[in-house]
């Protein structure tokens, strides 16, 4: 079985599908691995490291993927790239949100199977294949660093000869994977951290990490599979009001609230932002799906009522070494699930493979 690792061509994409450590394991198990020239360079992995792991280096996309059984990528393949993929092969990568219909049609026409990594089911058995979790961990961590860097304050309380500095107040909204990592990171940096989520389990997790829970007189909004569900209109307004009152005294907000398949809920209204202190910062991790803060723009920092609204894109790509390492381990575990004696076995009835196949 030949496994290929192309260089990512999408803007801002610094990660790579497989890192040398995973390549070495695949080669040891009998696979042949071909890596495109400098595919890992932006994340800190050289051609020499891949060669040492047993891979060969190919010059361009088409020579990398020729005769490939599985192509391992971060971002979706483009229509132009599909032309080079061998019929009967498979691609493992993200598909949503940027995969396009024309590329999907071309993949189907060529008989290339597409396995979307964001569709790995959130079940215990598949946890080690879950790129949403591994990459959200990085996003939560980096969001705090980015916000701390933009604040005109330090996070910890410091007692110095020049006087005592009060700790900054950090508020994390949405305590899923990214939010919990943000809470842990902000606490490590010495911030006074509070959090809020509509799921009771997440509320407990906020407190178990040592943060305080924002009090809000709203009902739990728990959907299926551990996800939140949309709040009713009056509950959403009650949540916005509770948040508006809480954030008057907050320096840094990290907001991550999402409902699968829907636009992100607006939780910090323009009026709430107006009530915040000058120089406060909001890092809106939901900016790509509409944003939790009114006025956030994806990929930009805008200042509204003296508050910086940061809408970061591809935060995992800002820590590409560790992001790729985790992404690669997720793919490696998935390959271990579908490669039987070196042959790719894609069983549509399988609990993990079935939902990942894009049709
Ligand atoms: P997500 O990105 O879908 O959402 C982030 C958070 O926003 C969630 O905690 C959600 O409850 C919260 N949220 C939504 N609407 C909100 C609102 N109006 N106000 C405040 N908060 C709001 O979440 P995620 O990080 O993908 O995690 C979702 C769930 O999946 C969690 O329960 C997590 O533990 C679970 N999970 C399970 C596995 C597994 O078992 N393999 C792996 C990863 C995550």
Boltz pocket constraint, residues with backbone or C-beta under 6 A from the ligand:
constraints:
  - pocket:
      binder: B
      contacts: [[A, 121], [A, 122], [A, 123], [A, 124], [A, 126], [A, 127], [A, 130], [A, 132], [A, 133], [A, 136], [A, 173], [A, 174], [A, 175], [A, 176], [A, 177], [A, 178], [A, 179], [A, 196], [A, 197], [A, 198], [A, 199], [A, 202], [A, 221], [A, 225], [A, 226], [A, 227], [A, 228], [A, 229], [A, 231], [A, 239], [A, 256], [A, 257], [A, 258], [A, 259], [A, 260], [A, 265], [A, 267]]
      max_distance: 6.0
